[in-house]
Structures are given as C-alpha cells and as structure tokens.
Amino acid sequence: MSKPSIKAAPTFTAEVKIPRPEGPPLVIKFDFKHRGRKEFAQFRESLEGSARVDHEVMMDIACGWHDVEEPFSAKAVKDLLDGHHQAARAITDTYIAELTQVGRPT
C-alpha cells in the first residue's frame, strides 16, 4: 500500500460552466495552477482594487484547457472573454471554489 503525500499537486483540473445567452452554458475543463495559502492570500490581495486585465488574471490562474478547438493561449483566452461576458467571473469563481474547497462537502 502506498503512503499518501502531504504535498499538493502543482495543478488541478476543474469544469467551468460559462453562461451564454443562446442556450446552455459553455462547459470547459480548465487546468488550474495550485497556490498554497500564503500565495493564494497574496493573489487575492493583488486582485482588490487592481487594474489587472481579465485575460492577465486568467493566464495567472490557468495553464490549459481540454477539448477546446482553439489551443490554450493568451489570444484564445482574450477571445473567450470577449465573446462571453461572464467568462472571467465564472472561471475565477470556479478556481477559488475548487482551490479552497469552500462550501464543498469533505
């Protein structure tokens, strides 16, 4: 039997549901970057009152996606955010919820 490791994986995958007006949400599986508690606190502080552009934040938290026609890149993320008004919020909210597991049963 293998022993569990206390080290967190450097990335994790989560499904994001992005609202869109023409029907059901656009569902994309993202690969997200893991952050420890201190690094996450710094990240959250960097967002408050920040002039950071949405696509820059997305590139800071995500490192890939699955089963999307366009390859993951800064340009593709900009296009996603431009075409779907709630995409940045849905992606960020999912990232935070999955990373912190707040409100999720254990």
C-alpha positions as CSV (number, residue, x, y, z in Angstrom):
1,M,0.0,0.0,0.0
2,S,1.4,3.4,-1.0
3,K,1.8,6.2,1.5
4,P,-0.1,9.4,1.0
5,S,1.9,12.5,0.2
6,I,1.2,15.8,2.0
7,K,2.5,17.8,-1.0
8,A,-0.2,19.3,-3.2
9,A,-0.1,18.7,-6.9
10,P,1.1,21.7,-8.9
11,T,-2.1,21.8,-11.0
12,F,-5.7,20.6,-10.8
13,T,-8.5,20.3,-13.3
14,A,-12.0,21.7,-12.9
15,E,-15.0,22.1,-15.1
16,V,-16.2,25.7,-15.6
17,K,-19.7,26.5,-16.7
18,I,-19.7,29.8,-18.6
19,P,-23.2,31.4,-19.1
20,R,-24.2,32.3,-22.5
21,P,-27.4,33.9,-23.8
22,E,-28.2,31.5,-26.6
23,G,-28.7,28.3,-24.6
24,P,-27.0,26.1,-22.1
25,P,-23.7,27.1,-20.6
26,L,-20.4,26.6,-22.4
27,V,-18.6,23.9,-20.4
28,I,-14.8,23.9,-20.5
29,K,-12.4,21.8,-18.4
30,F,-9.5,24.0,-17.2
31,D,-6.1,23.1,-15.8
32,F,-5.5,25.5,-12.9
33,K,-2.3,26.4,-11.1
34,H,-2.3,25.4,-7.4
35,R,-1.4,28.0,-4.8
36,G,-0.6,27.5,-1.2
37,R,-2.4,29.5,1.5
38,K,0.1,32.4,1.6
39,E,0.5,32.6,-2.1
40,F,-3.3,32.5,-2.5
41,A,-3.7,35.3,0.0
42,Q,-1.2,37.4,-2.0
43,F,-3.1,36.6,-5.2
44,R,-6.4,37.7,-3.7
45,E,-4.9,40.9,-2.4
46,S,-3.4,41.6,-5.9
47,L,-7.0,41.5,-7.3
48,E,-8.5,44.0,-4.9
49,G,-8.6,47.4,-6.5
50,S,-6.3,46.2,-9.2
51,A,-6.2,47.4,-12.8
52,R,-5.1,43.9,-13.9
53,V,-6.8,43.0,-17.2
54,D,-9.1,39.9,-17.1
55,H,-7.0,37.9,-19.5
56,E,-3.9,38.5,-17.5
57,V,-5.7,37.1,-14.4
58,M,-6.9,34.1,-16.4
59,M,-3.3,33.4,-17.6
60,D,-2.1,33.7,-14.0
61,I,-4.6,31.1,-12.7
62,A,-5.0,28.7,-15.7
63,C,-2.4,26.8,-17.6
64,G,-4.5,24.9,-20.1
65,W,-7.9,23.5,-21.1
66,H,-9.3,20.3,-22.5
67,D,-11.3,19.5,-25.7
68,V,-11.4,23.1,-27.0
69,E,-10.9,23.6,-30.7
70,E,-8.5,26.5,-30.2
71,P,-5.2,25.8,-28.4
72,F,-4.8,27.4,-25.0
73,S,-3.1,30.8,-25.4
74,A,-3.4,34.4,-24.3
75,K,-5.1,35.3,-27.6
76,A,-7.6,32.4,-27.2
77,V,-8.3,33.5,-23.6
78,K,-8.9,37.1,-24.8
79,D,-11.3,35.8,-27.4
80,L,-13.2,33.7,-24.9
81,L,-13.5,36.6,-22.5
82,D,-14.6,39.0,-25.3
83,G,-17.2,36.6,-26.6
84,H,-18.7,35.6,-23.2
85,H,-19.5,38.4,-20.8
86,Q,-19.5,36.3,-17.7
87,A,-16.5,34.1,-18.6
88,A,-13.9,35.8,-16.3
89,R,-16.2,35.7,-13.3
90,A,-17.2,32.0,-13.9
91,I,-13.6,31.0,-14.3
92,T,-12.3,32.9,-11.3
93,D,-15.2,31.8,-9.1
94,T,-14.6,28.1,-10.1
95,Y,-10.9,28.4,-9.5
96,I,-11.4,29.9,-6.0
97,A,-14.1,27.4,-5.0
98,E,-12.1,24.4,-6.2
99,L,-8.8,25.6,-4.7
100,T,-10.2,26.4,-1.3
101,Q,-13.0,23.8,-1.3
102,V,-15.1,26.4,0.5
103,G,-18.7,25.2,0.7
104,R,-17.9,21.8,-0.6
105,P,-18.5,18.7,1.4
106,T,-15.4,16.8,2.6
